Amino acid sequence: MTRTLVHLRPTNFFGGPEKQIVEQSVRLAGRGWRPVIASFREGPGEVELIEHARARGLETALVESSGALDPRTVGRVRELLRSQNAAVLVTHGYKADITGHLAVRQTGLPVIAWVRGFTGENWKVRLYESLDRWFLRRVPVVVAVSHGTAEMLRQIGVPRERLHVVPNAVLPAPAAVRPAALRDELGIPERAALLVAAGRLSPEKGQAVLVESLPVLVARGLDVHAVLLGDGPDREALAALARRMGVETRVHLPGFRRDVLSCLAAADVVVNPSLTEGLPNVVLEAMSVGAPVVATAVGGVPELIRDGSTGWLVAAGEPGALAAAIAGVLADRGLARNVGLEARATVEAGFTFAVQVEQVLEVLGRSGETA
């Protein structure tokens, strides 16, 4: 018998979490489950998650909503679950967690909350995330994307017996990813070392720390340029910081790119300077193309990177430490190449969607026991 699983994810774009939901669902279909990808529509325009899911042949649904916690949304989600004959609801993010929990209250429908961490990027998000923590302590099954995230959830009061760890996964990179011509596109000299960071331009992603590390690298005599892929609320602040630090010609903000793998493959060093993380997709993707990665030791990153073996770990929020690690990688290109190859082997062995789906099936089996 095929059972229906509804993923509920509020989103305005198609990023790492959305890739995980779609790729997992494609592989879950036909394994006794019928995945339905649902999201909220809060204004005009298409919802990228829904478009991508449809393109992969998945069933989708949209829930009309006029704000972060529109009370009418609860009834609409309840009606969606009824019309789809849902057997399990999987929620992603504070709006889905809270709305979904209220929608299934007193129905007995199993709920799984999928947690990637908290950003705390502004006062409003911090307020919603505080409310989300209250709900997460009451959800019968909670999935964390890393053991670090699971430990954080235990610390806020989620019972250990309700927690499961299902790491993010990555698609196998093509055998030879063609590096993007970033130097030509952005006017970066061939002799310069190319540092690439990818992600939403937001305070918790730590791009400011990378910008602050550039003067340290230049003072060491290194010709370096940093390409910050993505967009977000910190874009203008990062450009202003680069001007204040005297490195505005070395910082490039090309915006959102669809050829992220090619951009990562073009890097001399991929840098992930986040202040907080779950299990970052960009690190997985960089490792999948064999790029040397310097990343902060936050969240589940140390579960991906073995320092000096599959990448390099540094303390978060310290430009000097970040600069020292980057300089070390650039000083030994042979070591960097070998570390990149070991990183690629690591993700190919343990962070695939084939592995992830088996873990998901186990969690889904447990969700029926807790309904």
N, C-alpha and C positions, 0 to 999 in steps of 0.2 A: 504493500500500500504506500502510495506517495503522499507525503505530508508537506504542507506549505509553511515555509519560513519567510517571514517579512523582515527585511533589513530597513530600519528607519534612520536616515542620516540627513540632518540639515546641512546644506552646503551651498556656497555660491560659485564654486569652481571644482575642477577635477584635479585633485592632488594625490598625495601619498595614501591617505586613508581610503579615498574613493577607489584608487587602483586596487587596494587590498580587497575591498568589498566585491568589486566586479570580478576580479580574477578568481577569487575564492568561490563565488557563486557559479561561475561557468563550470568549474570542476565539481561542484556539489550537485548540480543538476544531473539526474540520472542515477544518483546514489541513494535513492529513496526519498529525495527531497525536491521540492519545487520552490526555488528561490524567487522572491518578488522584491525588487529594489524600490523603496519609497523615499520620497523627500518632500520638503515643504516648498510651496511657491508663495513668495512674499511680495512679488511685484511682477512687472512685465519682463519678457525675455525668457529664454529657455534655461533649464536647469542642467548644467553640464553633466552631472552624474547620471541623470536620466537619459540624456542623449547617448552617452558612452555605453550605458547598460543596454539600451535598445540596439545599438550597433553590434553588440556581442550576442544578440538573440535572447536577451533576458526579458522577463516580464517586469513592468514598472507601474508605479502609481504616484500620483501627486496629491498632496494634502494642502488645500488653501489655508493660508495663515497670514495675519496682518501684523505680526510682531514676534518678539523673542518668546514671550509666554502668553500668547493670545488664548484666553480661556476657552473659546469656541473650538480651538484646535483639538482639545481632548475628545470631544464628541465625534469630530471628523476622523480622528485616528481610530476610535472605537468602531465606527461604521466601516472603515477600511478593513480592519481586522475581521469583522463579521462577514463582509462581502467576499473576502478572499478565503474564508474558512481557514484562517491561520491556526497553525498548531504551535508555533513559537514566534515570539517577537524578539528581535535583536536590535538594541538601541545603541547609537553612536553619538556621544556628545551630550552636553547638559540639556539642551532643549528636547532632544529625543528621549533622554533618560527620564526627565521629569514628566513630560507629556505622556510617554508610553506607560510609565508606572501608574499614572492617574487613570489612563484609558482602560487598563486591564484590571483595575482594582475590583475585587469581589467577583471576577469572572473565572479565576483559576487558570487563566492562560499563562503558560511559562514565559518569563522574561529573562533575557540574557543582556547584561550591560557590558559593552565592549569599551575598555578604557585605554586611552593612549597617553593620558597625563593631563595636567592642567597648565594653562598658559599664564593666567593672571595678568593679561596684557594691559588692562585698564580697570578702573573701579567697577564698571558695569559688569564686565566679564568675571571679575573676582566675586561680585555679589552672586551672580548666577552659579558660579562654580561652588561657592559655599553652600548654596541650596542643593546643588547636585550631590555634594558629599553626604548630606542628610539622607537623600534618596538612595544613594549607593549602599549605605549601611543596611538598607532594607530589601535590596534586590536579592532574589534567591540564588542567582548565578552571576558572577562577575568574571569577565575575562580580561586579563592584563596582557599587554603586548611584550612584556619583559619581566624578569624576576625583580628588577629594580622598581618597576611600576607596581608590581604586586606588593613589595615591601612598603611602598608609600601608601598603598590602599590599606594594608594592615595597620599602619600607624594612624590612619584617620578612623579606624574602627570597623572596617569590613572584616567579618569573621574569616579566619583562615580556611575553614572548611567550605566556604562558598567561593573561594578564589581558584581560578585556573589560569595557567600561562600558555598563551598561543602566540609565539613570535611572529612578527611580520615576515613576509616572504618576498622573493624577487624573481622575476622572469629571467630565464637564461639569456645572457647577452649574446648577440651574434658573435661568431668566432672572430670576426675582424670588424669592430665598430669603426666607422670612418670618423676620425676626429673632426669636429667643427672648425671652420677657419676663423676662429675668434680673433686672432691677431690681425688678419686682413680686415675683418668686419669692423673692428674697434680701433684700428690704428695703433696696435701694440707692437713695438719693435720685436724682431725675431730673436734678438739676443736676450730679451727680458724673460724672467721666469713668470709663468702664468699660474696664479692661484685662483681657484674657482670654488665658490660657495653657492649653494642652491637652496631656496626655501622662501617662505613668506618673509617679507621685510618687516619684522616685528621685534619688539624689544627682547622677548625671550629667546629669539634665535641667535642673538649675540653677534650680529654682523658688525656692530659698533666696535667690539673688541678686536675683530680682524682689521678694521680700518685703523685702530689705534696701534696695532702691531706693525703697520707698514713703516712709520718713521724709524722704528727700532731696526728693522731689516735694512732700510736705506743707510742708516748710520753704520751698519756692519759692512757697507760697501756692496750690497746686493741690489741688482736692478730687478724689481718685482712689480707686477701689476695684479690687482685683484678684480675679478669679475664676479659681481653679486647678482646671480640670476634670481628672478622672481619680482614680485611687487607686493605692496602692502603699506601700512600706515607710517612706517619709518623711512620711506624713500627719501623725502626731502631732508629729514634730520640726518640721514647718513651722508647725503651730498654736502650738507652744511658742515658736518663733522670733518669730512675729508678736506674741505677748504680750510678749516681752522687748523688742522694738523699739517697743512702744506703738502698734501698728497692728492689733491683733486685730479691731477692728470694721470694718477695711477689707480684710481678707483673708477670702475665702469659699472653702470646700472642699465643693462639692456632690456630689463623687464622680463616678462614671462616668456619662456621658450618651450616649444614642444619637442625640441631635439636635445633634451637634457642629457641623455646617455652620450651623445656625440660631444657635447660640451664638457662632460666629465672626462671623457677619453682624451680630450685635448689638453687637460690640465697637467702641469708639472707636479702640482700638489692640490688635492681636493681638501678643503678645510671645512669642518663642521664645528663652528664656535659656540654652539647653543649653551644657554644657561640652564635649560631644562629640556628633557626629552623622554619619549617612551622607548621606541626602537626605530631610529630614523631611517626612512626609506632612502634618503639620498646617500647615506653611508652604505647601505646594502647595494644600491645601484652603482656607486663608485667602485666598490669592491668587485662587483660583477664584471666590470670592464678592466679590472686589473690596475686601477689608478691608485697611487699611494695616497693614504688618507691620514690627516692629522685631525683629531677630534677631541672634544672635551669629554672627560670621564663622568658623564651624567646619565641618569636613568639606566637604560639597558645597553648603552654604548660599550661598556667593558665586557658585555656578553658577546659582542660581535668582534671587537678588536682586542687581540693579545698584543700588548705594547712591545713594539720592536719586531714583531713576528708577522702580524697581519695589518699593521698600521701603527700609529703612535697616539698615545693618550696624554692629555694635558689637563691641568686644573682649569675650571671654568672661570671666566671673568678676569684673566691675568694676561694682558697683552705681551708682557715680557716673556712669559713661559711659552706662549703661542709662537712668538717670533723665534725663540730658541729652537723649538721643535721644527718649525718650517725650515730654518737655516740648516739644521742637521740633515734633513731630507735632501735639500738642494746640494749639499756638500758631497753626497755619495749617491750618485744616480744609479749605480749598479745595485746597491742595497735596496734602493727605492723600487727598482724593477722587480727584484726577487720578492720583496714584501708584497708588491701588487699581485704577483702570481700566486702567492700563498693565500692572499685574501680572496682571490677569485675561486680557488679550490675550496675554501672554507664555505662560501655561500652556496656553491654548487652542491656541496655535500649535505648541508644541514638546513638551508633556508630557502627551500623550494615550496611551491604551492602544492606539490604532491604530498610532501611531509605535512604541510599545514592542514590540508583537508582531512587527513586521518585524525589529527588532533581535534579539529572542529567536530567531526563525527562523534568522537568520544565525549566531548562537552555536550553535544546535542542529546546523546543518550542519557547523560546525567541530568539534563534539564527536565526530562520526563519524570525522573525520580523525585524532583523537588517541587513539582507542580502542585 
